[in-house]
Amino acid sequence: MGLIARAIEEVGIPTVCIILRREVSLNVKTPRSLFLKFPFGAPLGPANDAATQRAVIEEALQMLVTATESVTILDSEKAWKK
């Protein structure tokens, strides 16, 4: 997804990727990434947990306003609920 995000950014459309592996995003230089310590297959949060899913999406969208550097990775404060 990071390579696609870079191509989209090159034509002037801002992007944010929600990532579960920081090193992949660093290697492909994704423009803006929100890093979550969630299990693979659930990047927005647990199934049927609309509040967490919405909070993750809102945090990612906020990066469009706050992230000004070319390669930015923000560590989410959201924790996986066990």
C-alpha positions as CSV (number, residue, x, y, z in Angstrom):
1,M,0.0,0.0,0.0
2,G,2.9,2.4,0.7
3,L,4.0,2.3,-2.9
4,I,0.5,3.1,-4.1
5,A,0.2,5.9,-1.5
6,R,3.4,7.5,-2.8
7,A,2.1,7.4,-6.4
8,I,-1.2,9.0,-5.4
9,E,0.7,11.7,-3.5
10,E,2.8,12.5,-6.6
11,V,-0.4,13.7,-8.3
12,G,-1.3,15.9,-5.4
13,I,-3.7,13.7,-3.4
14,P,-2.8,13.3,0.3
15,T,-2.9,9.8,1.8
16,V,-2.7,8.1,5.1
17,C,-1.9,4.4,5.5
18,I,-2.8,2.4,8.6
19,I,0.1,0.0,9.2
20,L,0.8,-3.0,11.4
21,R,4.5,-3.3,10.5
22,R,6.6,-0.2,10.9
23,E,9.6,-1.5,9.0
24,V,7.7,-2.1,5.8
25,S,6.4,1.5,5.8
26,L,10.0,2.8,6.5
27,N,11.4,0.7,3.6
28,V,8.9,2.0,1.0
29,K,8.8,5.6,2.4
30,T,5.1,5.8,2.9
31,P,4.1,9.5,3.1
32,R,1.9,9.3,6.2
33,S,1.4,6.2,8.3
34,L,-0.5,5.4,11.5
35,F,1.1,2.5,13.3
36,L,-1.1,0.3,15.5
37,K,0.0,-2.7,17.6
38,F,-3.0,-4.7,16.4
39,P,-3.0,-8.3,15.1
40,F,-2.9,-8.9,11.4
41,G,-6.3,-9.0,9.8
42,A,-7.8,-6.4,12.1
43,P,-6.1,-3.0,11.3
44,L,-9.0,-1.0,12.6
45,G,-9.7,-2.9,15.7
46,P,-11.7,-5.9,17.0
47,A,-14.8,-7.0,15.0
48,N,-18.0,-5.4,16.1
49,D,-16.1,-2.7,18.1
50,A,-17.4,0.3,16.2
51,A,-16.1,2.8,18.8
52,T,-12.5,1.6,18.3
53,Q,-12.8,1.4,14.6
54,R,-14.1,4.9,14.4
55,A,-11.4,6.2,16.7
56,V,-8.7,4.7,14.5
57,I,-10.2,6.2,11.3
58,E,-10.5,9.6,13.0
59,E,-6.9,9.4,14.2
60,A,-5.7,8.5,10.7
61,L,-7.7,11.4,9.1
62,Q,-6.3,13.8,11.6
63,M,-2.9,13.1,10.2
64,L,-3.9,14.8,7.0
65,V,-3.9,18.0,9.0
66,T,-1.0,17.5,11.4
67,A,1.6,15.5,9.5
68,T,3.7,17.9,7.5
69,E,7.0,16.0,6.9
70,S,7.4,13.9,3.9
71,V,7.6,10.5,5.7
72,T,5.7,10.5,9.0
73,I,4.9,7.5,11.2
74,L,2.6,8.2,14.1
75,D,2.3,5.7,16.9
76,S,-1.3,5.3,17.8
77,E,-2.2,5.3,21.5
78,K,-5.0,2.8,20.8
79,A,-4.5,-0.5,22.5
80,W,-5.9,-3.9,21.5
81,K,-8.7,-4.9,23.9
82,K,-8.2,-8.5,25.0
